Structure formats: structure tokens, C-alpha cells
Amino acid sequence: MTRITIPVGPQHPLLKEPLSVRLTAEGERVVEAAMRIGYVHRGIERLTEERSYVQNLHLLERVCGICSHVHTTTYCQGVEALLELDVPPRGLMLRTLLCELERIHSHLLWLGVLAENIGYTTIFMYSWRDREIVLDVMENLSGGRIAHAVNVIGGVRIDLEPEQVDAIRRRLDQLQEQVDDLRDVVEHESTLRARTKGVGGASLEQVRRHCAVGPLARAAGLDRDVRRDAPYAAYDRLSFEVVTEAGGDVWAATRVRVLEVFESLSLCHQILDNLPSGEVSTRAPRRVPEGEIVSRAEAPRGEVVYYIRSDGSDKPARIKIRTPTLPALSLVREQLRDINIADVPPVISGIDLCIACADR
């Protein structure tokens, strides 16, 4: 059978960001996939060496627009460890609250993108309607719907008044009701199941070999979550279940993310019910003692790792960032093999790629 090459991207309606995928197909079957990144390289890691630790907060928040807060959380806790700072418990709780709101936002956004790319507009409309509630809550907290600038070295810059806590509770209760309805649509709609079940499957062995993390790995049965396995911020004072599935396909990834929304809602209520009193931050010196540290956090897409090296000045000597997308890109090449061309959109969407994260 004649082989043809089908280019997808770097500019394509399926892709939110520039990524070039070249599919080799025989008839309707994809037999090989190749990828190329490098279209949005911004040199952020190099730029951090020219800015002070405080200035880098605003730069690193722009590594990714969707998970901006978790990047500065990972960075701040690494710098705080080098400074041997004790962040006030209230500051850690508020930092954690925004991390979980960001996770809900990311998962609902992803679900809408997946639905739209497979032609199922109903779920797209429902999930993005519910996403507006999370954006409103985050705006109430920080003043920003996407970029928050909440973290500072030593804690956070915001605090909550009692009336704000009550308002956030009411909005989260409303979100809980609406997401319950959304879950029913997801789990009982035959169209979504038919387009995602058995599509783009990844085994546990493949996930381990490619070092995949986050919902992608948990969908294949890997029971791993940094929030539980290496607690940071206030997660050691909170309880939640790590959601896993066994299928490894797009359907399993969908179920993982939808169920994680409910776990995040539970965590938000725990934080609001147990918010300690006191300060939200502590003063930090501008110069950081010489040393190096590895800081980790669980972003919506999976584990984020920051390596920070200090030479004793007010600027870092080196910052290296490891995001979840790069290992996911290496895995998606295997997921695209031996599938129908019509199944390419749900497979690529199911990974939840962030090219800006991977290509810094």
C-alpha cells in the first residue's frame, strides 16, 4: 500500500500552540509519527540569570499561562529552602488553595478542548461554563483570572477576609453542583466514550520508560502524586485520594481529570475550613546563600521540577526547569502509531500538551 505523509502543524486548528507533527499513513492507518518543537523558544532559563530572585517571580509565572501559580510555588519553596525560611502556615494554606483552583481550571479547560477537537460541542460548552466560576474565584483572590502574582519569597502577598471566605465557599458549592452534572454527561454519553475508549492507549511499562507523569501516567495505573508522596506547601495537613485508572487511553485520562476536579474541590473546602490565623508571609533577604536545591510540585499536568543554584549573590547562578510536557511528547509518538487518522485529534488532545512549558 502506498505511504503518504500528512503534516499537522505547526499552525493547525487542532493545536493550541506551535507543534509540528508529521504522520506517515498507509490508507487510514498511521504507521509512524515524527515531531518537531522549537517554534516558541523564549530563553527563559537564561533570562533568570540576569534578574534578581524577586524579579524572577514575574518571569517564571510566564513559563505557562495555565499553571502560572504552581511554577512560582515550586520556585519560591526552593529559594525559601536555600534561605532556611519558615513560611507562616496561613501563607502556605493560601498558596495551596490557589494551586488547587488552578488544577480545576486546567482540567476543565482541557476537557473543553478535547470535546471541541472531537466535534462534541455540548461538553465544551458545559466545561467552559463551569470554568468561569473558577476564574471568578481566582480573580476574587488575586485580582487576576490567569496571571495572579500571588507568591512572594517567604509566603504570599494576599489574605482573605471572612466575607471573602464565605463568598468563595458559595461559588465552590455552585461549581460542585454543576460539575456533578458535567460528570454525568461525560460518563453516560456514548459519543465521547466511542471516540476515546481504546484510543491512544499507553501501558504502564511505556509510561515508566518515557518518565511520563501526572494524569497521563495515572491513567495508565501509575499511583504517583507529588502532593502525597513528597508533600509541600500545606499538603501534609490535608487529605485526598490519588485518582488512577488502568486503561491508559484517552477515556481513562478523561476520567482521571474529571475525578481529580472533585478531589481538588474537597481540598479547597478543607483549606477554607481550617485556615489558620497569623501572618501570610515573612521577610526574606535579597541575597541567597551559596548552595543548590531541587524543588518539586504537582502541576495540573504532572510533576514540575526546579533546580536552583546560588552563588551567594542576589541573582541565581542557574535555574533549570523540568516540565511534564517533554516526556509526554516522547510518549505520544508511540500512541499515534497504528491508529486511524480520525483518532489523531483525541490522542493529541488527550495528552494535554503545553508547548510553551516544554520549549523555554
C-alpha positions as CSV (number, residue, x, y, z in Angstrom):
1,M,0.0,0.0,0.0
2,T,1.2,3.5,-0.8
3,R,2.5,5.6,2.0
4,I,1.7,9.2,2.3
5,T,3.0,11.9,4.7
6,I,0.4,14.2,6.4
7,P,1.7,17.3,8.1
8,V,-0.2,18.6,11.2
9,G,1.0,22.0,12.3
10,P,3.0,23.9,13.3
11,Q,-0.2,26.1,12.7
12,H,-3.3,23.9,12.8
13,P,-6.8,24.2,14.3
14,L,-6.1,21.1,16.4
15,L,-3.1,22.6,18.1
16,K,-3.3,25.4,20.7
17,E,0.4,26.1,20.3
18,P,3.0,25.6,17.5
19,L,4.0,21.9,17.2
20,S,4.8,20.1,14.0
21,V,3.6,16.5,13.7
22,R,4.3,14.5,10.5
23,L,2.2,11.4,10.2
24,T,3.1,8.6,7.8
25,A,-0.1,6.8,6.8
26,E,-1.0,3.7,4.8
27,G,-4.6,4.2,3.8
28,E,-6.4,5.3,7.0
29,R,-3.8,3.8,9.4
30,V,-1.0,5.8,10.9
31,V,2.2,3.8,10.8
32,E,4.8,6.4,12.0
33,A,4.8,9.8,13.7
34,A,7.6,12.4,14.0
35,M,7.6,15.6,15.9
36,R,9.4,18.9,15.9
37,I,9.4,21.6,18.6
38,G,11.3,24.8,18.9
39,Y,8.8,27.3,17.5
40,V,8.3,29.3,20.7
41,H,11.7,29.2,22.3
42,R,12.0,32.2,24.7
43,G,15.2,31.6,26.6
44,I,13.5,31.9,30.0
45,E,16.1,29.9,31.8
46,R,18.9,32.1,30.5
47,L,16.9,35.2,31.4
48,T,16.6,34.2,35.0
49,E,20.4,34.5,35.4
50,E,20.2,38.2,34.5
51,R,17.4,39.1,37.0
52,S,17.2,39.1,40.8
53,Y,15.4,36.4,42.7
54,V,12.4,38.8,43.2
55,Q,12.3,39.8,39.6
56,N,12.3,36.2,38.5
57,L,8.9,35.7,40.2
58,H,7.2,37.7,37.4
59,L,9.3,36.0,34.7
60,L,8.7,32.4,35.9
61,E,5.0,33.0,36.2
62,R,5.0,33.3,32.4
63,V,6.6,29.9,31.7
64,C,3.0,28.7,31.4
65,G,-0.2,30.7,31.4
66,I,-2.5,27.9,32.7
67,C,-0.3,26.7,35.6
68,S,1.5,30.0,36.3
69,H,1.0,29.8,40.1
70,V,2.5,26.3,40.5
71,H,5.7,27.4,38.7
72,T,6.2,30.3,41.2
73,T,5.3,28.0,44.1
74,T,8.0,25.5,43.0
75,Y,10.5,28.3,42.6
76,C,9.6,30.0,45.9
77,Q,9.9,26.9,48.0
78,G,13.3,26.2,46.5
79,V,14.6,29.7,47.3
80,E,13.0,29.5,50.7
81,A,14.8,26.3,51.4
82,L,18.1,27.9,50.5
83,L,17.3,30.8,52.8
84,E,16.1,28.4,55.5
85,L,12.9,30.5,55.8
86,D,9.9,29.3,57.7
87,V,6.8,30.3,55.7
88,P,3.8,31.1,58.0
89,P,1.1,28.3,58.0
90,R,-1.6,30.7,56.7
91,G,0.6,31.7,53.8
92,L,1.2,28.0,52.9
93,M,-2.6,27.3,53.1
94,L,-3.4,30.2,50.7
95,R,-0.6,29.1,48.4
96,T,-2.1,25.6,48.3
97,L,-5.6,26.9,47.8
98,L,-4.6,28.7,44.6
99,C,-2.7,25.6,43.4
100,E,-5.9,23.5,43.6
101,L,-8.1,26.2,42.0
102,E,-5.5,26.3,39.2
103,R,-5.8,22.5,38.8
104,I,-9.6,22.7,38.5
105,H,-9.3,25.4,35.9
106,S,-6.7,23.5,33.9
107,H,-8.7,20.2,33.9
108,L,-12.0,21.9,32.8
109,L,-10.2,23.8,30.1
110,W,-8.6,20.6,28.9
111,L,-11.9,18.8,28.8
112,G,-13.5,21.5,26.7
113,V,-10.5,21.4,24.2
114,L,-10.8,17.7,23.9
115,A,-14.6,17.8,23.3
116,E,-14.2,20.6,20.7
117,N,-11.5,18.7,18.8
118,I,-13.6,15.6,18.5
119,G,-16.7,17.6,17.5
120,Y,-18.7,17.3,20.7
121,T,-19.6,20.9,21.4
122,T,-22.0,20.1,24.3
123,I,-19.2,19.1,26.8
124,F,-17.1,22.0,25.5
125,M,-19.9,24.5,26.4
126,Y,-20.6,22.9,29.8
127,S,-17.0,22.6,30.9
128,W,-16.0,26.2,29.9
129,R,-19.2,27.5,31.5
130,D,-18.1,25.8,34.8
131,R,-14.5,27.1,34.3
132,E,-15.8,30.7,34.5
133,I,-16.7,30.1,38.2
134,V,-13.1,29.1,39.0
135,L,-11.8,32.1,37.1
136,D,-14.1,34.4,39.1
137,V,-12.9,32.8,42.4
138,M,-9.3,33.3,41.4
139,E,-10.0,36.8,40.5
140,N,-11.6,37.4,43.9
141,L,-8.4,36.0,45.5
142,S,-5.7,37.7,43.5
143,G,-7.2,40.3,41.2
144,G,-6.2,38.2,38.1
145,R,-8.1,35.5,36.2
146,I,-5.0,33.8,34.7
147,A,-1.8,35.5,36.0
148,H,-2.0,36.0,39.8
149,A,1.3,37.2,41.1
150,V,0.3,35.8,44.5
151,N,3.6,34.2,45.5
152,V,6.4,36.1,47.1
153,I,9.6,34.6,48.6
154,G,8.5,33.9,52.1
155,G,4.8,33.4,51.6
156,V,2.0,35.1,49.6
157,R,1.0,38.8,49.1
158,I,-2.7,38.2,49.6
159,D,-5.0,37.5,52.6
160,L,-8.7,36.5,52.9
161,E,-11.3,38.4,54.9
162,P,-14.1,36.3,56.4
163,E,-16.6,37.6,53.9
164,Q,-14.3,36.5,51.1
165,V,-14.1,33.0,52.5
166,D,-17.9,32.8,52.6
167,A,-18.2,34.1,49.1
168,I,-15.7,31.5,47.8
169,R,-17.5,28.7,49.6
170,R,-20.8,29.6,47.9
171,R,-19.1,29.7,44.5
172,L,-17.4,26.4,45.1
173,D,-20.7,24.8,46.1
174,Q,-22.3,26.1,42.9
175,L,-19.3,24.7,41.0
176,Q,-19.7,21.3,42.7
177,E,-23.4,21.1,41.6
178,Q,-22.6,22.0,38.0
179,V,-19.6,19.6,37.8
180,D,-21.8,16.8,39.1
181,D,-24.0,17.3,36.1
182,L,-20.9,17.5,33.8
183,R,-19.6,14.2,35.2
184,D,-23.0,12.5,34.3
185,V,-22.7,13.8,30.8
186,V,-19.1,12.6,30.5
187,E,-19.7,9.1,31.9
188,H,-23.0,8.3,30.1
189,E,-22.6,10.0,26.7
190,S,-21.9,7.2,24.2
191,T,-20.4,9.7,21.7
192,L,-17.5,10.7,23.9
193,R,-16.8,7.1,25.0
194,A,-16.8,5.8,21.4
195,R,-14.3,8.5,20.4
196,T,-11.9,8.0,23.4
197,K,-12.2,4.4,24.7
198,G,-9.4,2.2,23.4
199,V,-7.8,5.2,21.6
200,G,-4.2,6.2,22.2
201,G,-3.6,3.6,24.8
202,A,-0.3,3.7,26.8
203,S,0.8,0.8,29.0
204,L,2.3,1.2,32.5
205,E,5.6,0.0,31.1
206,Q,5.6,2.7,28.4
207,V,4.7,5.3,30.9
208,R,7.7,4.3,33.1
209,R,10.0,4.1,30.1
210,H,9.2,7.6,28.9
211,C,9.1,9.0,32.5
212,A,5.6,10.3,31.9
213,V,3.9,12.0,34.9
214,G,0.6,13.5,36.1
215,P,-2.9,12.4,34.8
216,L,-1.3,10.8,31.7
217,A,0.6,8.4,34.0
218,R,-2.1,7.9,36.5
219,A,-4.5,7.0,33.6
220,A,-2.2,4.0,32.9
221,G,-2.2,2.9,36.6
222,L,0.9,4.7,37.9
223,D,-0.1,5.5,41.5
224,R,2.1,8.6,42.0
225,D,1.4,12.1,43.0
226,V,4.0,14.6,44.5
227,R,1.3,16.1,46.7
228,R,1.0,12.8,48.6
229,D,4.5,11.2,48.1
230,A,6.6,14.3,48.8
231,P,4.2,16.8,50.5
232,Y,5.0,20.5,50.0
233,A,3.1,23.7,50.9
234,A,0.2,22.6,53.2
235,Y,-0.5,19.2,51.7
236,D,0.8,17.4,54.7
237,R,-2.2,18.8,56.6
238,L,-4.8,17.8,54.0
239,S,-6.3,14.5,52.9
240,F,-7.2,13.4,49.4
241,E,-7.3,10.3,47.2
242,V,-4.9,9.9,44.2
243,V,-7.1,9.0,41.2
244,T,-5.8,6.2,39.0
245,E,-7.3,4.2,36.1
246,A,-6.0,1.1,34.3
247,G,-6.8,1.7,30.6
248,G,-4.1,4.2,29.6
249,D,-6.3,5.5,26.8
250,V,-7.9,8.9,26.3
251,W,-11.1,7.7,28.1
252,A,-9.0,6.8,31.2
253,A,-7.3,10.2,31.1
254,T,-10.7,11.9,30.9
255,R,-12.0,10.0,33.9
256,V,-8.8,10.8,35.9
257,R,-9.1,14.5,35.3
258,V,-12.8,14.7,35.9
259,L,-12.5,12.9,39.2
260,E,-9.5,15.0,40.2
261,V,-11.7,18.0,40.0
262,F,-13.8,16.6,42.8
263,E,-10.7,15.9,44.9
264,S,-9.5,19.4,44.3
265,L,-12.9,20.8,45.4
266,S,-12.6,18.8,48.6
267,L,-9.1,20.2,49.2
268,C,-10.3,23.7,48.7
269,H,-13.1,23.2,51.3
270,Q,-10.6,21.7,53.7
271,I,-8.4,24.7,53.4
272,L,-11.2,27.2,53.9
273,D,-12.5,25.3,56.9
274,N,-9.1,25.1,58.5
275,L,-7.4,28.3,57.6
276,P,-5.0,29.2,60.4
277,S,-4.7,32.7,61.8
278,G,-1.5,34.8,61.6
279,E,0.7,36.4,59.0
280,V,0.8,35.3,55.4
281,S,4.5,36.0,54.7
282,T,7.8,36.6,56.3
283,R,10.6,39.0,55.2
284,A,13.4,37.5,53.1
285,P,16.9,38.8,52.4
286,R,17.7,39.8,48.8
287,R,20.9,37.7,48.8
288,V,20.7,33.9,48.8
289,P,23.4,31.9,50.5
290,E,25.6,29.8,48.2
291,G,24.2,26.3,47.5
292,E,21.9,24.3,45.3
293,I,18.4,22.8,45.7
294,V,15.8,20.7,43.8
295,S,12.2,21.8,44.3
296,R,9.2,19.7,43.2
297,A,5.5,20.3,42.9
298,E,2.5,18.6,41.3
299,A,1.2,20.9,38.5
300,P,-2.1,20.1,36.7
301,R,-0.2,18.2,34.0
302,G,2.2,16.4,36.4
303,E,5.4,16.9,38.3
304,V,7.3,20.1,37.9
305,V,11.0,20.2,39.0
306,Y,13.1,23.2,39.5
307,Y,16.9,23.0,40.0
308,I,18.2,26.3,41.6
309,R,21.9,27.0,42.2
310,S,23.0,30.1,44.1
311,D,26.5,31.7,44.1
312,G,25.7,33.9,47.1
313,S,24.5,37.0,45.1
314,D,21.0,38.4,44.6
315,K,20.8,36.6,41.2
316,P,20.6,32.8,40.6
317,A,23.7,31.3,39.0
318,R,21.5,28.7,37.3
319,I,17.8,27.7,37.1
320,K,16.8,24.5,35.3
321,I,13.1,23.6,34.8
322,R,11.7,20.2,34.0
323,T,8.0,20.3,33.0
324,P,5.6,17.4,32.3
325,T,5.1,18.0,28.5
326,L,8.5,16.9,27.2
327,P,8.2,13.3,28.3
328,A,4.6,13.3,27.2
329,L,5.8,14.3,23.7
330,S,8.1,11.3,23.5
331,L,5.2,9.0,24.6
332,V,2.7,10.5,22.1
333,R,4.8,9.2,19.2
334,E,4.0,5.7,20.3
335,Q,0.4,6.5,21.0
336,L,-0.1,7.8,17.4
337,R,1.2,4.6,15.8
338,D,-1.3,2.1,14.4
339,I,-4.4,4.2,14.9
340,N,-6.9,5.7,12.4
341,I,-6.2,9.2,11.1
342,A,-9.6,10.2,12.5
343,D,-8.3,9.3,16.0
344,V,-5.3,11.7,15.9
345,P,-7.2,14.7,17.3
346,P,-8.4,12.9,20.6
347,V,-4.9,11.4,21.1
348,I,-3.1,14.7,20.8
349,S,-5.7,16.5,22.8
350,G,-5.7,13.8,25.4
351,I,-2.0,14.4,26.3
352,D,-2.8,18.0,27.4
353,L,0.4,19.4,25.8
354,C,1.8,22.8,26.8
355,I,4.5,23.6,24.2
356,A,5.4,26.9,26.0
357,C,6.3,24.9,29.1
358,A,8.4,22.4,27.1
359,D,10.1,24.9,24.8
360,R,11.5,27.6,27.1
